[in-house]
Amino acid sequence: NIRYDDIALCATANQSRSTQNPVQEEMESLLVSPNPGLNYIRIIVPEELKGETLKVFNIHGKLMREIDISSTTLSLDISNYQAGNYILQSGRFVERFIKVSE
């Protein structure tokens, strides 16, 4: 398994090398792992979203859940969700995830 804190960004000819944890750098999106997921997914959110609300929508736009963001790492129990595509949204950040069936 790959852990986010083990990832080092690779350098290219025009970029500087970075070994910082990507979560500590300015994030441009929500990170979801594993995706697709079966029972639980881990969501890493930008620091700026602490105190905000993360919304989970099904593919039809129905609000499934609202989560208060108190940390940059969240765990979401999706075991009771039907298999399919879902959308996470908080502020300007939007990410999709897939729930698979057993």
Secondary structure, DSSP 8 states (H G I E B T S, - for coil): ---GGG--B---TTS--B-S-TTTS--SS-EEESSSBSSEEEEE--GGGTTSEEEEEETTS-EEEEEE--SSEEEEE-TTS-SEEEEEEETTEEEEEEE---
